[in-house]
Amino acid sequence: MLAWVKGADRTGPGHAPLPSTRVLAYIARMRPKPATFDKKKIVAENRRARFDYAVEQTFEAGIALTGTEVKSLRFGEGSIAEAYAEVKGEEVWLVNSNIPEFSHGNRFNHEPKRPRKLLLHEREINKMHGAVAREGMTLVPLMVYFNSRGRAKVELALAKGRKAHDKREHIKEREWKKEAGRILRERG
């Protein structure tokens, strides 16, 4: 600590020493991530993905976009119905997502189906790479949205594909939960 900073020499009773930046970084890493991400405006949703895939884990990733792509998304245009993500080297790319050209864009408008880089921590990329390579899992985008800070984000799922009999089982389980809730409401 610097002694010439006002209040830096407070070490007497009732004054705890200020934590170092390393301690603060460690505490920040210990803080658990929220169960759901902060979603202000949902632009595109892949509802079919939760039926076709068994979702193991979800990640929030930023997207590297151009200006006209952001404007198109703010107007609510965009689709991720046929999209998927893949790990190439040390990067994750969103492939086959469709963001239509901006209506008021000029000659610098973007290509609608270009691959877009997803922004993730190295630790998350390594986890995804291991799961896709060893366990045969798939990276599926669930939704594109803007968070409270106005940043475009993708909710990415690490998922396993369901077979036809798994899908039927999933439907039965969902129907049973609906029926159980209905019975409890009637009796409750």
ABEGO torsion letter per residue (X at the ends): XBAABBGAABABBGBBBBBBAAAAAAAAAABBBBABBBBABBABBBAAAAAABBBABBBBBBBBBBAAAAAAAAAGBEBAAABBBBBBEABBBBBGBBBBBBAABBAABBBAABBBBBBBBAAAAAAAAAAAAAAGBBBBBABBBBBAAGBBBBBBBBBBBBBAAAAAAAAAAAAAAAAAAAAAAAAX
